[in-house]
Amino acid sequence: MGFRFSQALIRWSKHYGRQGLPWQGQRDPYAIWVSEIMLQQTQVSTVMERYPQFMRQFPTVKALAKADLDEVMALWSGLGYYSRARNLHRCAQQIMAEYAGQFPNSAQELEKLPGIGRSTAGAIAAFAFEERAPILDANVKRVISRFFGITGDQQNHKTVQLLWEHATALLPKSKSQMPFYTQALMDFGATWCTPKNAKCQSQDQTCPMMSECKAYELGQVDRIPAKKKKKQSPTFTTNIFLIRYQDEILLERRPPKAIWGGLYSLIETPWQSIDQKLNCSKPMDIAGLLHQTILSNKLSKGNIGSIASIEEGHVIEHIFSHRRLRMQPWIIHLKRKWPHSSAALDWICTRRLKEYGLPQPIRVFLESSSR
Ligand code: SF4
């Protein structure tokens, strides 16, 4: 290609690339890996705050592998997409057990590890080992689609394959340029060729790719990539029970594969879609509902008699990426502590909540209820 995309991008990054990100310039695959995983689905400003904290607590792959999963989940609290934290922990243990604590040094091997997809493997290999491995996250997909004028559906396997081919063909020839090029491409997608108001559409119309960019030439920048049709997110409701005895509360560890998997939360009723409304506004009904919930959580039904009072809390709304959840809290004050025989349940002192991984809306609710 007469126009050298990679060289234009590297030159661009010297003036306009992002500076001062705590993971920039890293060559340690562990540090790169943690930043790449944290940056998936999380804003850079949040990662800038949370990444140094994570690295202080788990400075090496060995430290992370040795940690208790609860400790990792607690540190991940509020970042969402908790399977990332579980996979980090599992992957660290696998690297210790199968690779003697050394990260595999090729994208192909890295991709075999839990939670590492092809693009993340490419980023780690490019930054840490200068491998000529492409990346293709959402920002890069947009840049390449626009540059080549690819209008196909980005979920389509053939379109994705075509994007990978272009991403590979655009790589610089020299391995030593890979870390700079990969960082430049990430910066360019995040700050220049943005979903809305790409720089070439601004008043000063500055972009080093303008002379070759197909989307720009065709006046299609705002139409490429094709927008996904937005589906209406379904709404679910549940009742959550804050069961208190003095300064202790009863928490339940969620199953690993569920939403908020592996985190501690409140005992809840099964989620129901909003059109199957629960009829549970009266305290009598709540006692019945609680009774059923108690039985399904291996608590003795005799416990019902030790309820001192039931208080209704304000509804909590939480929006996930593909659904909404409306939680109706019920605060149950007990006259005596309930024994239980479930390994998933635990009485926890409210002063120790910070040590547990909790879903963010539950943490906010518990902190406000404990004041
Ligand atoms: S010319 Fe516009 S659309 Fe093309 S790469 Fe530059 S900013 Fe993106």
Residues whose N, C-alpha, C, O or C-beta is under 5 A from the ligand:
A	BS01	SF4	R146 W192 C193 A198 K199 C200 C207 M209 M210 C213 A215 Y216 V221
